[in-house]
Amino acid sequence: MVDLEHAYEILSSVPNAVEVPHFDKPAYKINGKIFATFNIENKWVTLKLTPEQQTVYCEDSSFYPVPNKWGQLGWTHVDLNLVKKSAFVEAIEIACHNIIFGKTKRKR
């Protein structure tokens, strides 16, 4: 489990990340692209993984695809009530890496 305060601290400590409003939630960007959004009310973080990474992470029940077309593109919810801190931190690092190295281009 990762409480809200620790989730915020982890997201806020990502090098070169900027917190910006995204609709009614905080979002975290690197190079102008979102790698995470933070849904405080529902206690989840949504990360931009590749579909292949999403498949691997979703073997852990604390990770699950966003239930719409965004999920098919790799956007993945992380349930903060269930996730282990180490898995949460690792998934954030991967989402950041994806943005930095351009592994998240949309299919057209």
Secondary structure, DSSP 8 states (H G I E B T S, - for coil): ---HHHHHHHHHTSTT-EEEEETTEEEEEETTEEEEEEETTTTEEEEE--HHHHHHHTTSTTEEE-SSHHHHTTEEEEETTT--HHHHHHHHHHHHHHHHTT------
